[in-house]
Amino acid sequence: MPGPASEIAADIIHEAPRQSFLLHPGCTSSNNTVVIPFRLVFQPGVALSEQIIYAATKAIVSGQLRPGDPFPSVRALSKELKINPNTAHKVVMQLTAQGLVEVLPGIGTVVASALPKPTAAARAGLLGGELEGLVVEAKRLGMQLEDVLAAVARHWQSLGGTEPAQPAKGGRKTNE
């Protein structure tokens, strides 16, 4: 059963953007104007807080935001994203509860210094929408699963990835 993250990712791929924010990674201020350090495209039909949490989580897990990097305050999120302060507060509290950000007295909100290590399942969940988009397009083109996997493996290698593990019988990888 797909979770909220995969539903949000699917919406991000398949819906027309309502409002988009793309600002310099890791940057939290420019000429006294707070900016949002991750990409965010608001989609209709999905709770704003879920979309912001998803985008922030993806930025942190991917390393775009690193431990100790400043994270926008509730006030900054509210002002820059033009959202209700209660929604911004919900976002910061949820990210804090997940151990992704910390609110430090006298310093502000920062990416947590001791981030929880994401599991392979959590990382795959963040790719849910992108994977769904790939599969839908491959099916539209009439591709077979083996052809899609081969194309992904070639692209992976062209970007400097290592040789993917080959599944053995029973679905387990042989080179782990």
C-alpha positions in Angstrom: 0.0 0.0 0.0 1.6 3.3 -1.0 2.2 5.8 1.7 1.8 9.6 1.7 5.3 10.1 0.4 4.6 8.1 -2.7 1.2 9.7 -3.2 2.9 13.2 -2.9 5.6 12.2 -5.3 3.1 10.9 -7.8 1.2 14.2 -7.6 4.4 16.1 -8.1 5.0 14.3 -11.4 1.5 14.1 -12.7 -0.2 17.4 -11.7 0.4 20.9 -13.1 2.2 23.1 -10.5 0.2 25.7 -8.7 3.2 27.5 -7.1 6.9 26.6 -7.3 9.8 27.6 -5.1 13.4 26.7 -6.2 16.0 28.4 -4.2 19.7 27.9 -3.6 20.4 24.8 -1.6 21.7 25.4 1.9 21.1 29.1 1.6 18.7 30.6 4.2 19.1 34.3 3.6 19.8 36.7 0.9 19.8 40.4 1.5 17.8 39.9 4.7 15.2 37.9 2.7 14.7 34.3 4.0 14.7 31.7 1.2 13.6 28.0 1.3 16.6 25.7 0.9 14.7 23.0 -1.0 12.6 22.6 -4.1 8.8 22.7 -3.5 6.0 22.5 -6.0 2.5 22.9 -4.4 0.0 20.5 -5.8 -3.8 20.6 -5.4 -5.4 17.9 -3.4 -2.5 17.1 -1.1 -2.1 18.7 2.3 0.5 21.5 2.2 2.2 20.3 5.4 2.7 16.8 3.8 4.2 18.4 0.7 6.6 20.5 2.6 7.6 17.7 4.9 8.2 15.4 1.9 10.3 18.1 0.1 12.3 18.8 3.2 12.8 15.1 4.0 14.0 14.4 0.5 16.5 17.4 0.7 17.9 16.1 4.0 18.1 12.4 3.0 19.7 13.3 -0.3 22.4 15.4 1.4 21.2 18.7 -0.2 20.7 19.9 3.4 23.5 18.7 5.7 23.6 18.4 9.5 23.9 21.9 11.1 22.6 23.7 8.0 20.1 26.4 8.9 16.5 25.4 8.3 13.7 28.1 7.9 11.9 29.0 11.1 8.1 28.7 11.5 7.8 32.4 10.7 10.1 32.2 7.7 8.3 29.2 6.2 4.9 30.9 6.8 6.0 34.1 5.2 8.0 32.8 2.2 5.6 30.0 1.3 2.5 32.1 2.1 1.0 29.4 4.3 -0.7 29.6 7.7 1.7 29.8 10.6 -0.1 26.8 12.1 0.8 24.8 9.0 4.4 25.9 9.2 4.5 25.0 12.9 3.1 21.6 12.1 5.9 21.1 9.5 8.7 22.0 11.9 7.2 19.9 14.7 6.9 16.9 12.5 10.4 17.2 11.2 11.6 17.6 14.8 9.7 14.5 15.9 11.3 12.6 13.0 14.7 13.7 14.2 15.5 15.6 11.0 15.7 19.1 12.4 16.4 20.6 15.8 15.3 23.9 17.3 18.2 25.3 19.2 17.6 28.2 21.6 19.4 31.3 20.5 20.4 29.8 17.2 17.2 28.8 15.5 16.1 25.7 13.5 18.8 23.6 12.0 19.2 20.3 10.3 19.8 17.7 13.1 23.4 17.0 13.9 22.7 13.3 14.4 20.4 12.3 11.6 18.7 8.9 11.7 20.1 6.7 9.0 17.4 6.2 6.4 16.6 2.6 5.5 16.6 1.4 1.9 12.8 1.2 2.2 12.6 4.8 3.3 14.8 6.0 0.4 12.8 3.9 -2.1 9.6 5.5 -0.7 11.0 8.9 -1.5 11.4 7.7 -5.2 7.8 6.4 -5.3 6.5 9.0 -7.7 9.5 9.1 -9.9 9.4 5.3 -10.1 5.7 5.3 -10.9 6.3 7.9 -13.6 9.0 5.8 -15.2 6.9 2.6 -15.1 3.8 4.4 -16.6 5.9 5.9 -19.4 7.6 2.5 -20.1 4.3 0.8 -20.3 3.0 3.5 -22.6 6.0 2.9 -24.9 5.3 -0.9 -24.8 8.6 -1.7 -23.1 9.1 -5.0 -21.2 10.4 -5.0 -17.6 13.8 -6.5 -18.7 14.3 -3.6 -21.2 13.4 -1.0 -18.6 15.8 -2.5 -16.0 18.6 -2.7 -18.7 18.0 1.0 -19.6 18.1 2.0 -15.9 21.3 0.0 -15.4 23.0 1.6 -18.4 21.9 5.1 -17.2 23.1 4.3 -13.7 26.5 3.4 -15.0 26.7 6.4 -17.3 26.3 8.6 -14.2 29.2 6.8 -12.5 27.3 4.2 -10.6 28.8 0.8 -9.9 27.6 -2.4 -11.5 24.1 -3.2 -10.1 23.8 -6.4 -8.1 22.2 -9.3 -10.0 19.3 -10.9 -8.2 19.7 -14.6 -7.6 16.9 -17.1 -7.4 14.5 -16.1 -4.6 15.1 -12.4 -5.2 18.2 -12.0 -3.1 21.2 -10.1 -4.4 24.3 -12.2 -5.2 27.1 -9.7 -4.4 26.1 -8.6 -0.9 
